[in-house]
Amino acid sequence: MGEIGQQAIIIGDSFNNTLGLIRSLGEAGIDIILFLVGASDRLCIVKSRYLRNKKIFQVEKVEDCLPILKQIANGLNTQVIICTNDMAAQFIDLNEHELSQYYSTPMQGGQLGNLMNKDVQCHLAEECGFTVPKSLVYRRGNEFPKNLSYPLLLKPINSNEGAKSDIHICKTYDDVEQSLSRSSACQEFIIQEYIEKEYEINLIGVSTSHGVYVPGGIRKIRHYPTIYSPCSFGLFQSINKINIDTTPIIKFITQVGYRGPFSVELLHKGDKDYFMEVNFRHDGLAYAATASGANLPALLFRENGTSIQVKDIYMMDLSIDFCHVKNGNLSLKDWIKDFRRTGCFLNYNRKDKQPTISYYKNKIKQKLHL
């Protein structure tokens, strides 16, 4: 349970990142104030039982949060700001100096700055002991580097300045030209050695005043619709079972000075785990850690450190995973087998059903109107 007067100030949009955080903190009895950014509440997040009688501010743009944050600050420094998407994390980072006077902020008055940049992250990660694919920076309109090894991966250097559709696997220079000719707002890319991964791992962690905790991660089994889309089915396991040394992670987060939930994306091939990026915010898959026994966001509201024990648990995003069956990529029999062994559904929660019920009611209404 949180101490008296403590509050979580959640800033994010209507996706699993935000809903999972609300459920984790709600289960721990932490008081919540929600800033829901965007024109619509697509997942019906405000229907969550953990938001009953709580303050909810629905704003069009993340910048609209600033004057409200100034108004609701209690002056006791017991309110903890937690972001659930990159846009919110960048907004808070830009206003760290001012907000840290009233709130417990991710950088306690410092700034992440250019650490949102994947190239900068990769250089620091290598210094901290990660295995990092070879990479270089490319800006649209400049001459594309020659004599590169193919295949290569082309992706936005900053997630806020690009989209999933800007990620391309290029087997030849012709693929590069085709990729760059597509309409896109992204101007700066990182060109990276392409790793033919066996699977991807999302490590789930939190950094508190007592230390950095990384109890486990998700081995991603299925993505939808492509391999660079969100994970729709995976297995959360302890850090020992997935056999990953957390020393570089702890060194990285400690050196940055970040405090809050985070995730680390790795590609596994052979006996190596290649660093991809760190997300300085609550991850969309992070509720799987809570379901496994490790309620990491709740640790931000405890006075002491803790020993964490986790169990293996399969996670599934029902809203997209069944699409593998509909598209003929997975048999119904195999999907039912996976469904039955799943212990954590990202959108459906038996203790907090109303967001899912409302979501599907809206979907049915939309189809009937069509």
Contacts in CASP RR format, 6 or more apart in sequence:
PFRMAT RR
TARGET T0000
AUTHOR 0000-0000-0000
METHOD contacts of the structure
MODEL  1
MGEIGQQAIIIGDSFNNTLGLIRSLGEAGIDIILFLVGASDRLCIVKSRY
LRNKKIFQVEKVEDCLPILKQIANGLNTQVIICTNDMAAQFIDLNEHELS
QYYSTPMQGGQLGNLMNKDVQCHLAEECGFTVPKSLVYRRGNEFPKNLSY
PLLLKPINSNEGAKSDIHICKTYDDVEQSLSRSSACQEFIIQEYIEKEYE
INLIGVSTSHGVYVPGGIRKIRHYPTIYSPCSFGLFQSINKINIDTTPII
KFITQVGYRGPFSVELLHKGDKDYFMEVNFRHDGLAYAATASGANLPALL
FRENGTSIQVKDIYMMDLSIDFCHVKNGNLSLKDWIKDFRRTGCFLNYNR
KDKQPTISYYKNKIKQKLHL
1 28 0 8 1.000
1 29 0 8 1.000
1 30 0 8 1.000
2 28 0 8 1.000
2 29 0 8 1.000
2 30 0 8 1.000
2 298 0 8 1.000
2 301 0 8 1.000
2 302 0 8 1.000
3 78 0 8 1.000
3 301 0 8 1.000
3 303 0 8 1.000
5 31 0 8 1.000
5 74 0 8 1.000
5 76 0 8 1.000
5 78 0 8 1.000
6 30 0 8 1.000
6 31 0 8 1.000
6 78 0 8 1.000
6 79 0 8 1.000
6 80 0 8 1.000
6 301 0 8 1.000
7 30 0 8 1.000
7 31 0 8 1.000
7 32 0 8 1.000
7 33 0 8 1.000
7 74 0 8 1.000
7 78 0 8 1.000
7 79 0 8 1.000
7 80 0 8 1.000
8 21 0 8 1.000
8 25 0 8 1.000
8 30 0 8 1.000
8 31 0 8 1.000
8 32 0 8 1.000
8 33 0 8 1.000
8 79 0 8 1.000
8 80 0 8 1.000
8 82 0 8 1.000
8 297 0 8 1.000
8 300 0 8 1.000
8 301 0 8 1.000
9 33 0 8 1.000
9 35 0 8 1.000
9 69 0 8 1.000
9 79 0 8 1.000
9 80 0 8 1.000
9 81 0 8 1.000
9 82 0 8 1.000
9 103 0 8 1.000
10 18 0 8 1.000
10 21 0 8 1.000
10 22 0 8 1.000
10 25 0 8 1.000
10 32 0 8 1.000
10 33 0 8 1.000
10 34 0 8 1.000
10 35 0 8 1.000
10 82 0 8 1.000
10 84 0 8 1.000
11 35 0 8 1.000
11 37 0 8 1.000
11 62 0 8 1.000
11 65 0 8 1.000
11 81 0 8 1.000
11 82 0 8 1.000
11 83 0 8 1.000
11 84 0 8 1.000
11 88 0 8 1.000
11 91 0 8 1.000
11 92 0 8 1.000
12 18 0 8 1.000
12 35 0 8 1.000
12 36 0 8 1.000
12 37 0 8 1.000
12 62 0 8 1.000
12 83 0 8 1.000
12 84 0 8 1.000
12 85 0 8 1.000
12 87 0 8 1.000
12 88 0 8 1.000
13 36 0 8 1.000
13 37 0 8 1.000
13 38 0 8 1.000
13 84 0 8 1.000
13 85 0 8 1.000
13 87 0 8 1.000
13 88 0 8 1.000
14 36 0 8 1.000
14 38 0 8 1.000
14 40 0 8 1.000
14 41 0 8 1.000
14 42 0 8 1.000
14 43 0 8 1.000
14 44 0 8 1.000
14 45 0 8 1.000
15 42 0 8 1.000
15 43 0 8 1.000
15 84 0 8 1.000
15 85 0 8 1.000
15 284 0 8 1.000
16 43 0 8 1.000
16 284 0 8 1.000
16 285 0 8 1.000
16 287 0 8 1.000
16 317 0 8 1.000
16 346 0 8 1.000
16 347 0 8 1.000
17 84 0 8 1.000
17 85 0 8 1.000
17 281 0 8 1.000
17 282 0 8 1.000
17 283 0 8 1.000
17 284 0 8 1.000
17 286 0 8 1.000
18 34 0 8 1.000
18 36 0 8 1.000
18 43 0 8 1.000
18 45 0 8 1.000
18 84 0 8 1.000
18 85 0 8 1.000
18 282 0 8 1.000
19 43 0 8 1.000
19 45 0 8 1.000
19 48 0 8 1.000
19 287 0 8 1.000
19 346 0 8 1.000
19 347 0 8 1.000
19 355 0 8 1.000
20 282 0 8 1.000
20 284 0 8 1.000
20 286 0 8 1.000
20 287 0 8 1.000
20 290 0 8 1.000
20 346 0 8 1.000
21 82 0 8 1.000
21 84 0 8 1.000
21 261 0 8 1.000
21 282 0 8 1.000
21 286 0 8 1.000
21 287 0 8 1.000
21 297 0 8 1.000
22 32 0 8 1.000
22 34 0 8 1.000
22 45 0 8 1.000
22 48 0 8 1.000
22 50 0 8 1.000
22 51 0 8 1.000
23 48 0 8 1.000
23 50 0 8 1.000
23 287 0 8 1.000
23 290 0 8 1.000
23 349 0 8 1.000
23 351 0 8 1.000
23 352 0 8 1.000
24 286 0 8 1.000
24 287 0 8 1.000
24 290 0 8 1.000
24 295 0 8 1.000
24 296 0 8 1.000
24 297 0 8 1.000
24 298 0 8 1.000
25 32 0 8 1.000
25 50 0 8 1.000
25 297 0 8 1.000
25 298 0 8 1.000
26 32 0 8 1.000
26 50 0 8 1.000
27 50 0 8 1.000
27 290 0 8 1.000
27 295 0 8 1.000
27 298 0 8 1.000
27 351 0 8 1.000
28 295 0 8 1.000
28 297 0 8 1.000
28 298 0 8 1.000
28 301 0 8 1.000
30 297 0 8 1.000
30 298 0 8 1.000
30 301 0 8 1.000
31 54 0 8 1.000
32 50 0 8 1.000
32 51 0 8 1.000
32 54 0 8 1.000
33 54 0 8 1.000
33 55 0 8 1.000
33 56 0 8 1.000
33 57 0 8 1.000
33 72 0 8 1.000
33 79 0 8 1.000
34 45 0 8 1.000
34 46 0 8 1.000
34 51 0 8 1.000
34 54 0 8 1.000
34 55 0 8 1.000
34 56 0 8 1.000
34 57 0 8 1.000
35 57 0 8 1.000
35 59 0 8 1.000
35 65 0 8 1.000
35 68 0 8 1.000
35 69 0 8 1.000
36 45 0 8 1.000
36 46 0 8 1.000
36 56 0 8 1.000
36 57 0 8 1.000
36 58 0 8 1.000
36 59 0 8 1.000
37 59 0 8 1.000
37 60 0 8 1.000
37 61 0 8 1.000
37 62 0 8 1.000
37 64 0 8 1.000
37 65 0 8 1.000
37 85 0 8 1.000
37 87 0 8 1.000
37 88 0 8 1.000
38 58 0 8 1.000
38 59 0 8 1.000
38 60 0 8 1.000
38 61 0 8 1.000
39 60 0 8 1.000
41 58 0 8 1.000
42 359 0 8 1.000
43 347 0 8 1.000
43 355 0 8 1.000
43 359 0 8 1.000
44 354 0 8 1.000
44 355 0 8 1.000
44 356 0 8 1.000
44 358 0 8 1.000
44 359 0 8 1.000
44 362 0 8 1.000
45 51 0 8 1.000
45 355 0 8 1.000
46 56 0 8 1.000
46 58 0 8 1.000
47 354 0 8 1.000
47 355 0 8 1.000
47 357 0 8 1.000
47 358 0 8 1.000
48 352 0 8 1.000
48 354 0 8 1.000
48 355 0 8 1.000
49 351 0 8 1.000
49 352 0 8 1.000
49 354 0 8 1.000
50 352 0 8 1.000
55 72 0 8 1.000
57 65 0 8 1.000
57 68 0 8 1.000
59 65 0 8 1.000
59 68 0 8 1.000
62 87 0 8 1.000
62 88 0 8 1.000
62 91 0 8 1.000
63 91 0 8 1.000
65 91 0 8 1.000
66 95 0 8 1.000
69 81 0 8 1.000
69 99 0 8 1.000
69 102 0 8 1.000
69 103 0 8 1.000
70 102 0 8 1.000
73 79 0 8 1.000
73 102 0 8 1.000
73 103 0 8 1.000
74 102 0 8 1.000
75 102 0 8 1.000
77 102 0 8 1.000
77 103 0 8 1.000
77 104 0 8 1.000
78 104 0 8 1.000
79 102 0 8 1.000
79 103 0 8 1.000
79 104 0 8 1.000
80 103 0 8 1.000
80 104 0 8 1.000
80 300 0 8 1.000
80 301 0 8 1.000
81 92 0 8 1.000
81 99 0 8 1.000
81 103 0 8 1.000
81 104 0 8 1.000
81 105 0 8 1.000
81 106 0 8 1.000
82 260 0 8 1.000
82 261 0 8 1.000
82 281 0 8 1.000
82 282 0 8 1.000
82 297 0 8 1.000
82 300 0 8 1.000
83 89 0 8 1.000
83 91 0 8 1.000
83 92 0 8 1.000
83 106 0 8 1.000
83 280 0 8 1.000
83 281 0 8 1.000
83 282 0 8 1.000
84 281 0 8 1.000
84 282 0 8 1.000
84 284 0 8 1.000
85 281 0 8 1.000
86 116 0 8 1.000
86 159 0 8 1.000
86 160 0 8 1.000
86 279 0 8 1.000
86 281 0 8 1.000
87 160 0 8 1.000
88 281 0 8 1.000
89 106 0 8 1.000
89 112 0 8 1.000
89 116 0 8 1.000
89 280 0 8 1.000
89 281 0 8 1.000
90 116 0 8 1.000
90 160 0 8 1.000
92 99 0 8 1.000
92 105 0 8 1.000
92 106 0 8 1.000
93 106 0 8 1.000
93 107 0 8 1.000
93 111 0 8 1.000
93 112 0 8 1.000
93 113 0 8 1.000
93 116 0 8 1.000
94 111 0 8 1.000
96 105 0 8 1.000
96 106 0 8 1.000
96 107 0 8 1.000
96 109 0 8 1.000
96 110 0 8 1.000
96 111 0 8 1.000
97 109 0 8 1.000
97 110 0 8 1.000
97 111 0 8 1.000
99 105 0 8 1.000
99 109 0 8 1.000
100 107 0 8 1.000
100 108 0 8 1.000
100 109 0 8 1.000
100 110 0 8 1.000
104 259 0 8 1.000
104 300 0 8 1.000
106 112 0 8 1.000
106 258 0 8 1.000
106 259 0 8 1.000
106 260 0 8 1.000
106 280 0 8 1.000
107 257 0 8 1.000
107 258 0 8 1.000
107 259 0 8 1.000
108 257 0 8 1.000
108 259 0 8 1.000
112 256 0 8 1.000
112 258 0 8 1.000
112 280 0 8 1.000
114 120 0 8 1.000
115 121 0 8 1.000
115 124 0 8 1.000
115 256 0 8 1.000
115 278 0 8 1.000
115 280 0 8 1.000
116 158 0 8 1.000
116 159 0 8 1.000
116 160 0 8 1.000
116 280 0 8 1.000
117 157 0 8 1.000
117 158 0 8 1.000
118 135 0 8 1.000
118 155 0 8 1.000
118 156 0 8 1.000
118 157 0 8 1.000
118 158 0 8 1.000
118 190 0 8 1.000
118 277 0 8 1.000
119 135 0 8 1.000
119 136 0 8 1.000
119 137 0 8 1.000
119 157 0 8 1.000
119 190 0 8 1.000
121 277 0 8 1.000
121 278 0 8 1.000
122 132 0 8 1.000
122 133 0 8 1.000
122 135 0 8 1.000
122 190 0 8 1.000
122 275 0 8 1.000
124 252 0 8 1.000
124 255 0 8 1.000
124 256 0 8 1.000
125 132 0 8 1.000
125 248 0 8 1.000
125 252 0 8 1.000
125 275 0 8 1.000
125 278 0 8 1.000
126 132 0 8 1.000
126 275 0 8 1.000
128 248 0 8 1.000
128 249 0 8 1.000
128 251 0 8 1.000
128 252 0 8 1.000
128 255 0 8 1.000
129 247 0 8 1.000
129 248 0 8 1.000
129 251 0 8 1.000
130 248 0 8 1.000
130 252 0 8 1.000
130 274 0 8 1.000
130 275 0 8 1.000
131 272 0 8 1.000
131 273 0 8 1.000
131 274 0 8 1.000
131 275 0 8 1.000
132 274 0 8 1.000
132 275 0 8 1.000
133 153 0 8 1.000
133 192 0 8 1.000
133 193 0 8 1.000
133 194 0 8 1.000
133 195 0 8 1.000
133 274 0 8 1.000
133 275 0 8 1.000
134 192 0 8 1.000
134 193 0 8 1.000
135 190 0 8 1.000
135 191 0 8 1.000
135 192 0 8 1.000
135 193 0 8 1.000
136 145 0 8 1.000
136 190 0 8 1.000
136 191 0 8 1.000
137 157 0 8 1.000
137 188 0 8 1.000
137 189 0 8 1.000
137 190 0 8 1.000
137 191 0 8 1.000
138 144 0 8 1.000
138 145 0 8 1.000
138 154 0 8 1.000
138 188 0 8 1.000
138 189 0 8 1.000
138 190 0 8 1.000
138 191 0 8 1.000
139 187 0 8 1.000
139 188 0 8 1.000
139 189 0 8 1.000
140 180 0 8 1.000
140 186 0 8 1.000
140 187 0 8 1.000
140 188 0 8 1.000
140 189 0 8 1.000
144 173 0 8 1.000
144 176 0 8 1.000
144 180 0 8 1.000
145 191 0 8 1.000
148 191 0 8 1.000
149 193 0 8 1.000
150 170 0 8 1.000
150 171 0 8 1.000
150 172 0 8 1.000
150 173 0 8 1.000
150 194 0 8 1.000
151 169 0 8 1.000
151 170 0 8 1.000
151 171 0 8 1.000
151 194 0 8 1.000
152 169 0 8 1.000
152 170 0 8 1.000
152 176 0 8 1.000
152 191 0 8 1.000
152 192 0 8 1.000
152 193 0 8 1.000
152 194 0 8 1.000
153 167 0 8 1.000
153 168 0 8 1.000
153 169 0 8 1.000
153 170 0 8 1.000
153 191 0 8 1.000
153 192 0 8 1.000
153 193 0 8 1.000
153 194 0 8 1.000
153 195 0 8 1.000
154 166 0 8 1.000
154 167 0 8 1.000
154 168 0 8 1.000
154 169 0 8 1.000
154 170 0 8 1.000
154 176 0 8 1.000
154 179 0 8 1.000
154 180 0 8 1.000
154 189 0 8 1.000
154 190 0 8 1.000
154 191 0 8 1.000
154 192 0 8 1.000
155 166 0 8 1.000
155 167 0 8 1.000
155 168 0 8 1.000
155 189 0 8 1.000
155 190 0 8 1.000
155 192 0 8 1.000
156 162 0 8 1.000
156 163 0 8 1.000
156 166 0 8 1.000
156 167 0 8 1.000
156 186 0 8 1.000
156 188 0 8 1.000
156 189 0 8 1.000
156 190 0 8 1.000
157 188 0 8 1.000
157 189 0 8 1.000
157 190 0 8 1.000
158 188 0 8 1.000
161 185 0 8 1.000
161 186 0 8 1.000
161 187 0 8 1.000
161 188 0 8 1.000
162 184 0 8 1.000
162 185 0 8 1.000
162 186 0 8 1.000
163 184 0 8 1.000
163 185 0 8 1.000
163 186 0 8 1.000
164 228 0 8 1.000
164 229 0 8 1.000
165 182 0 8 1.000
165 184 0 8 1.000
166 184 0 8 1.000
166 186 0 8 1.000
166 189 0 8 1.000
167 228 0 8 1.000
168 175 0 8 1.000
168 176 0 8 1.000
168 179 0 8 1.000
169 175 0 8 1.000
169 194 0 8 1.000
170 176 0 8 1.000
170 179 0 8 1.000
195 267 0 8 1.000
195 269 0 8 1.000
195 274 0 8 1.000
196 269 0 8 1.000
197 267 0 8 1.000
197 268 0 8 1.000
197 269 0 8 1.000
197 274 0 8 1.000
198 268 0 8 1.000
198 269 0 8 1.000
198 270 0 8 1.000
199 219 0 8 1.000
199 220 0 8 1.000
199 221 0 8 1.000
199 268 0 8 1.000
200 219 0 8 1.000
200 220 0 8 1.000
200 231 0 8 1.000
200 265 0 8 1.000
200 266 0 8 1.000
200 267 0 8 1.000
200 268 0 8 1.000
201 217 0 8 1.000
201 218 0 8 1.000
201 219 0 8 1.000
201 220 0 8 1.000
201 242 0 8 1.000
201 244 0 8 1.000
201 265 0 8 1.000
201 266 0 8 1.000
201 267 0 8 1.000
201 268 0 8 1.000
201 273 0 8 1.000
202 217 0 8 1.000
202 218 0 8 1.000
202 220 0 8 1.000
202 231 0 8 1.000
202 263 0 8 1.000
202 264 0 8 1.000
202 265 0 8 1.000
202 266 0 8 1.000
202 283 0 8 1.000
202 285 0 8 1.000
203 214 0 8 1.000
203 216 0 8 1.000
203 217 0 8 1.000
203 239 0 8 1.000
203 244 0 8 1.000
203 249 0 8 1.000
203 263 0 8 1.000
203 264 0 8 1.000
203 265 0 8 1.000
203 266 0 8 1.000
204 214 0 8 1.000
204 215 0 8 1.000
204 216 0 8 1.000
204 217 0 8 1.000
204 218 0 8 1.000
204 236 0 8 1.000
204 261 0 8 1.000
204 263 0 8 1.000
204 283 0 8 1.000
204 285 0 8 1.000
204 286 0 8 1.000
204 288 0 8 1.000
204 289 0 8 1.000
204 294 0 8 1.000
204 296 0 8 1.000
205 212 0 8 1.000
205 213 0 8 1.000
205 214 0 8 1.000
205 215 0 8 1.000
205 216 0 8 1.000
205 261 0 8 1.000
205 262 0 8 1.000
205 263 0 8 1.000
205 264 0 8 1.000
205 286 0 8 1.000
205 289 0 8 1.000
205 296 0 8 1.000
206 212 0 8 1.000
206 213 0 8 1.000
206 260 0 8 1.000
206 261 0 8 1.000
206 262 0 8 1.000
206 296 0 8 1.000
206 297 0 8 1.000
206 299 0 8 1.000
206 300 0 8 1.000
207 213 0 8 1.000
207 253 0 8 1.000
207 254 0 8 1.000
207 257 0 8 1.000
207 258 0 8 1.000
207 259 0 8 1.000
207 260 0 8 1.000
207 262 0 8 1.000
208 259 0 8 1.000
208 260 0 8 1.000
208 299 0 8 1.000
208 300 0 8 1.000
208 302 0 8 1.000
208 305 0 8 1.000
209 259 0 8 1.000
210 299 0 8 1.000
210 302 0 8 1.000
210 304 0 8 1.000
210 305 0 8 1.000
211 305 0 8 1.000
212 246 0 8 1.000
212 249 0 8 1.000
212 250 0 8 1.000
212 253 0 8 1.000
212 254 0 8 1.000
213 294 0 8 1.000
213 296 0 8 1.000
213 299 0 8 1.000
213 308 0 8 1.000
214 239 0 8 1.000
214 246 0 8 1.000
214 249 0 8 1.000
214 250 0 8 1.000
214 264 0 8 1.000
215 238 0 8 1.000
215 239 0 8 1.000
215 289 0 8 1.000
215 292 0 8 1.000
215 294 0 8 1.000
215 296 0 8 1.000
215 308 0 8 1.000
215 310 0 8 1.000
216 236 0 8 1.000
216 237 0 8 1.000
216 238 0 8 1.000
216 239 0 8 1.000
216 242 0 8 1.000
216 289 0 8 1.000
216 294 0 8 1.000
216 310 0 8 1.000
217 236 0 8 1.000
217 237 0 8 1.000
217 239 0 8 1.000
217 242 0 8 1.000
217 288 0 8 1.000
217 289 0 8 1.000
218 231 0 8 1.000
218 234 0 8 1.000
218 235 0 8 1.000
218 236 0 8 1.000
218 237 0 8 1.000
218 285 0 8 1.000
218 288 0 8 1.000
218 315 0 8 1.000
219 234 0 8 1.000
219 235 0 8 1.000
219 237 0 8 1.000
219 242 0 8 1.000
220 231 0 8 1.000
220 233 0 8 1.000
220 234 0 8 1.000
221 231 0 8 1.000
221 233 0 8 1.000
221 234 0 8 1.000
221 235 0 8 1.000
222 231 0 8 1.000
222 232 0 8 1.000
222 233 0 8 1.000
222 234 0 8 1.000
222 321 0 8 1.000
222 324 0 8 1.000
222 330 0 8 1.000
223 229 0 8 1.000
223 230 0 8 1.000
223 231 0 8 1.000
223 232 0 8 1.000
224 230 0 8 1.000
224 232 0 8 1.000
224 320 0 8 1.000
224 321 0 8 1.000
224 323 0 8 1.000
224 324 0 8 1.000
225 323 0 8 1.000
230 284 0 8 1.000
230 317 0 8 1.000
230 320 0 8 1.000
231 285 0 8 1.000
231 317 0 8 1.000
232 316 0 8 1.000
232 317 0 8 1.000
232 320 0 8 1.000
232 321 0 8 1.000
232 323 0 8 1.000
232 324 0 8 1.000
233 314 0 8 1.000
233 315 0 8 1.000
233 316 0 8 1.000
233 317 0 8 1.000
233 321 0 8 1.000
233 338 0 8 1.000
233 342 0 8 1.000
234 314 0 8 1.000
234 315 0 8 1.000
234 316 0 8 1.000
235 312 0 8 1.000
235 313 0 8 1.000
235 314 0 8 1.000
235 315 0 8 1.000
236 288 0 8 1.000
236 289 0 8 1.000
236 291 0 8 1.000
236 292 0 8 1.000
236 310 0 8 1.000
236 312 0 8 1.000
236 313 0 8 1.000
236 314 0 8 1.000
236 315 0 8 1.000
236 344 0 8 1.000
237 310 0 8 1.000
237 312 0 8 1.000
238 310 0 8 1.000
238 312 0 8 1.000
239 246 0 8 1.000
241 312 0 8 1.000
244 266 0 8 1.000
244 273 0 8 1.000
249 264 0 8 1.000
252 278 0 8 1.000
253 262 0 8 1.000
253 278 0 8 1.000
258 280 0 8 1.000
259 300 0 8 1.000
260 297 0 8 1.000
260 300 0 8 1.000
261 281 0 8 1.000
261 282 0 8 1.000
261 283 0 8 1.000
261 286 0 8 1.000
261 296 0 8 1.000
261 297 0 8 1.000
261 300 0 8 1.000
262 278 0 8 1.000
262 279 0 8 1.000
262 280 0 8 1.000
262 281 0 8 1.000
262 283 0 8 1.000
263 278 0 8 1.000
263 279 0 8 1.000
263 283 0 8 1.000
263 285 0 8 1.000
263 286 0 8 1.000
264 275 0 8 1.000
264 277 0 8 1.000
264 278 0 8 1.000
264 279 0 8 1.000
265 275 0 8 1.000
265 276 0 8 1.000
265 277 0 8 1.000
265 278 0 8 1.000
265 279 0 8 1.000
266 273 0 8 1.000
266 274 0 8 1.000
266 275 0 8 1.000
266 276 0 8 1.000
267 273 0 8 1.000
267 274 0 8 1.000
267 276 0 8 1.000
268 274 0 8 1.000
282 297 0 8 1.000
284 346 0 8 1.000
285 315 0 8 1.000
285 346 0 8 1.000
286 296 0 8 1.000
286 297 0 8 1.000
287 315 0 8 1.000
287 344 0 8 1.000
287 346 0 8 1.000
288 313 0 8 1.000
288 315 0 8 1.000
288 344 0 8 1.000
288 346 0 8 1.000
289 295 0 8 1.000
289 296 0 8 1.000
289 310 0 8 1.000
290 296 0 8 1.000
290 297 0 8 1.000
291 313 0 8 1.000
291 315 0 8 1.000
291 343 0 8 1.000
291 344 0 8 1.000
292 310 0 8 1.000
292 311 0 8 1.000
292 312 0 8 1.000
292 313 0 8 1.000
292 344 0 8 1.000
293 308 0 8 1.000
293 309 0 8 1.000
293 310 0 8 1.000
293 311 0 8 1.000
294 308 0 8 1.000
294 309 0 8 1.000
294 310 0 8 1.000
299 305 0 8 1.000
299 306 0 8 1.000
313 343 0 8 1.000
313 344 0 8 1.000
314 338 0 8 1.000
314 341 0 8 1.000
314 342 0 8 1.000
314 343 0 8 1.000
314 344 0 8 1.000
315 342 0 8 1.000
315 343 0 8 1.000
315 344 0 8 1.000
315 345 0 8 1.000
315 346 0 8 1.000
316 338 0 8 1.000
316 339 0 8 1.000
316 342 0 8 1.000
316 344 0 8 1.000
316 345 0 8 1.000
316 346 0 8 1.000
317 345 0 8 1.000
317 346 0 8 1.000
317 347 0 8 1.000
318 345 0 8 1.000
318 346 0 8 1.000
318 347 0 8 1.000
318 348 0 8 1.000
319 347 0 8 1.000
319 359 0 8 1.000
321 335 0 8 1.000
321 338 0 8 1.000
322 335 0 8 1.000
324 330 0 8 1.000
324 335 0 8 1.000
325 331 0 8 1.000
325 332 0 8 1.000
325 335 0 8 1.000
347 355 0 8 1.000
347 356 0 8 1.000
347 359 0 8 1.000
348 356 0 8 1.000
349 356 0 8 1.000
END
